[in-house]
Amino acid sequence: MPTTPSPPEPRSVVRTLLRLWPYVRPVRARLFTAASIAIVASCIGLVIPLVLKWMVDGPIADRDPAGVWLGALYLLLLGLAEALLFGLRRWLVARPLAHVEAEMRAALYRHLQRLPVAFHDRWPSGQLLSRATTDLMLLRMFLAFPLTFLLVNGVTILVGVIIMLVQDWTLGLVILVPAVPVLITCVVFEKRYSGAARLAQDQVGDLTTVVEESVLGVRIIKGFGRHRSQARAFRELSGKLRGTELHKARLLATILGVIVTLPELAIGAALVLGAVRVADGSLSAGTLVAFLSTALALRWPVDSIGFLLAMSQEAATATARYFEVMDEEPESRATTGGRAAGAARAGAAARAAGTLGRHDRPRRGGDGRDGLVFHEVAFRYPDAPSGTAPVLDRIDLHIRPGESLALVGATGSGKTTLTALVPRLHEVTSGRITLDGRDITEMPREELRSRVAVAFEEPTLFSASVGENVLMGGGSGEADLERALAVAQADFAHALPQGVDTQVGEQGLSLSGGQRQRLALARAVVGRPDFLVLDDPLSALDVHTEAAVEAALRRVLADTTALIVAHRPSTVLLADRVALLSGGRITAVGTHHELLRDNPEYAHLMSGAPAGRQEDER
Ligand SMILES: Nc1ncnc2c1ncn2[C@@H]1O[C@H](COP(=O)(O)OP(=O)(O)OP(=O)(O)O)[C@@H](O)[C@H]1O
């Protein structure tokens, strides 16, 4: 099972968050405008204490009711302006930030499609899902709130402190005393919280993997009565996550405690000192009111620093996790063959449209087309422990144009691995594979995959209609679809409630295993590929259906170069020749009857075939 890859060396929060700039750049004007509006709104809040001072020392001291009403009107207008500006800020950022989140998600999805199969073998799906959902949501929240408010609150605190110092510098210094311990607490908090935030987000990924596996494997879990042990495993993981979240909450509570308590004590001290000075006449009552109102207006900007820092830390972790995937190297792009790709696409499209007959196809045989050839191919999985033997070693195999070759070997001998090398789902470790004389690594993948169609033993269907699933393999319309369904003996599709428009449900699980296999086979043949790679595609069929599929396939295979992994003699008989894979090497090639006669290992595999399959069919 893939395990969570360990995180790389941590970078500073700011350096990590700066990586978001390419995505934020298109909406920077709105974000800056919104931040400026928020700063103005916040500073308007700081004007209110000055109006209060004017009212206390002026109209209230002079017992002037008209002046008091005027002051109240000013306060009302200032409050309204503050509220309207904050509302405007929110309206300005909502749409662009949803756009940033959508763009980042789309980029991640595109990148995931381009990453090699080896990457997906390595990464648990839950880790990828949590990056595409929870992490991106955290980033949107960071851009909408902490990013702006760390700036806005910073400016507000600065302006507020200046106003207080101007009102009365001794009281201002009293208020400033807690600044040093608060700053030290913030630095310590940031360090500790970053580790906890990373752990929590990774644990969310692990939990997502467990949920996904349990949902997809619900039949096995129920079938084996494993729901209790699965629930226990889930509880353990969610218990760990709960522990990490509580640790985060404790850290947050500590910083909030310091950030709230120390400034409150300073305000209390300033109140006492100010009251004494008003009593002895060295300070006006209005100044004290203004001073304390400003200090109280700064409470929220100061108090919020704790959770704004926490949210920024979580956003930095989310950014790091996002770019861990985005920094992975996608499948290498071939640099040659662009023109050939165009020609191949045009050819495939024309064939699909039925405008090219078989004789119009590029010629095989004497003109350089020599089918599918493995030249000294060796392969080892990138994550295999060092020192282990390669799965495939010095494979030399020639499948002639129009020929079909069955690949037979014991379980685990590397048949699936070998078939995966042809469409470059894995890259050969050494040696090369050629299609009609051209090295597959020199072909653009698009061309390669338009010429080679695959069907695996485990048929994967998508949440789409039957027709859409089949036409994913190429082809251009109803005629192709009908022909492919006929070849794969998948006429059952017409009997479904909405015929070929019937939705097959998640992973096609609303269909039987044999039905899914037949649709996967139809998908492989619908584009009339030049090369077919079939990994035991008939294993789930009953003998009668298998015979009918084989008869239809034989007609298709008459023109197509095919490599077919086979376990049963009936499937082997589809092929012109058979190759035996043993110990990572091709140890024999010949017709079924020749190998049956001359090769004891092959004879043993074929005679034990029905028994061998039982294990799979159970
Ligand atoms: N992603 C992977 N990473 C590492 N090793 C792998 C991976 N996939 C398969 N293997 C190993 O490669 C070997 C060949 O596996 P492969 O699936 O190709 O065998 P097979 O002949 O197709 O088996 P079967 O007949 O059971 O389908 C096995 O030892 C398997 O454990």
The ligand as an SDF file (V2000), in Angstrom:
LIG
                    3D

 31 33  0  0  0  0  0  0  0  0999 V2000
    3.9140   -0.9520   -8.3800 N   0  0  0  0  0  0  0  0  0  0  0  0
    4.7550   -1.9400   -8.0410 C   0  0  0  0  0  0  0  0  0  0  0  0
    5.8320   -1.6810   -7.2960 N   0  0  0  0  0  0  0  0  0  0  0  0
    6.7090   -2.6650   -6.9600 C   0  0  0  0  0  0  0  0  0  0  0  0
    6.5780   -3.9510   -7.3460 N   0  0  0  0  0  0  0  0  0  0  0  0
    5.5080   -4.2790   -8.0910 C   0  0  0  0  0  0  0  0  0  0  0  0
    4.5420   -3.2950   -8.4870 C   0  0  0  0  0  0  0  0  0  0  0  0
    3.5980   -3.9130   -9.2320 N   0  0  0  0  0  0  0  0  0  0  0  0
    3.9600   -5.2210   -9.2940 C   0  0  0  0  0  0  0  0  0  0  0  0
    5.1030   -5.4370   -8.6250 N   0  0  0  0  0  0  0  0  0  0  0  0
    5.8320   -6.7080   -8.5050 C   0  0  0  0  0  0  0  0  0  0  0  0
    6.2370   -7.1290   -9.7980 O   0  0  0  0  0  0  0  0  0  0  0  0
    6.1260   -8.5310   -9.9420 C   0  0  0  0  0  0  0  0  0  0  0  0
    5.3410   -8.8540  -11.2200 C   0  0  0  0  0  0  0  0  0  0  0  0
    3.9980   -8.4080  -11.0340 O   0  0  0  0  0  0  0  0  0  0  0  0
    2.9550   -8.5060  -12.2390 P   0  0  0  0  0  0  0  0  0  0  0  0
    1.6940   -7.9120  -11.7620 O   0  0  0  0  0  0  0  0  0  0  0  0
    3.5660   -7.9660  -13.4570 O   0  0  0  0  0  0  0  0  0  0  0  0
    2.8180  -10.1000  -12.3670 O   0  0  0  0  0  0  0  0  0  0  0  0
    1.8070  -10.9300  -13.2850 P   0  0  0  0  0  0  0  0  0  0  0  0
    2.6190  -11.9360  -13.9860 O   0  0  0  0  0  0  0  0  0  0  0  0
    0.9850  -10.0460  -14.1220 O   0  0  0  0  0  0  0  0  0  0  0  0
    0.9370  -11.6140  -12.1610 O   0  0  0  0  0  0  0  0  0  0  0  0
   -0.6020  -12.1460  -12.2660 P   0  0  0  0  0  0  0  0  0  0  0  0
   -0.6260  -13.2940  -13.2000 O   0  0  0  0  0  0  0  0  0  0  0  0
   -0.8710  -12.5740  -10.8570 O   0  0  0  0  0  0  0  0  0  0  0  0
   -1.4470  -11.0040  -12.7000 O   0  0  0  0  0  0  0  0  0  0  0  0
    5.4650   -9.0390   -8.6800 C   0  0  0  0  0  0  0  0  0  0  0  0
    6.5070   -9.6010   -7.8660 O   0  0  0  0  0  0  0  0  0  0  0  0
    4.8920   -7.8030   -8.0060 C   0  0  0  0  0  0  0  0  0  0  0  0
    4.9850   -7.9180   -6.6130 O   0  0  0  0  0  0  0  0  0  0  0  0
  1  2  1  0
  2  3  1  0
  2  7  2  0
  3  4  2  0
  4  5  1  0
  5  6  2  0
  6  7  1  0
  6 10  1  0
  7  8  1  0
  8  9  2  0
  9 10  1  0
 10 11  1  0
 11 12  1  0
 11 30  1  0
 12 13  1  0
 13 14  1  0
 13 28  1  0
 14 15  1  0
 15 16  1  0
 16 17  2  0
 16 18  1  0
 16 19  1  0
 19 20  1  0
 20 21  2  0
 20 22  1  0
 20 23  1  0
 23 24  1  0
 24 25  2  0
 24 26  1  0
 24 27  1  0
 28 29  1  0
 28 30  1  0
 30 31  1  0
M  END
$$$$
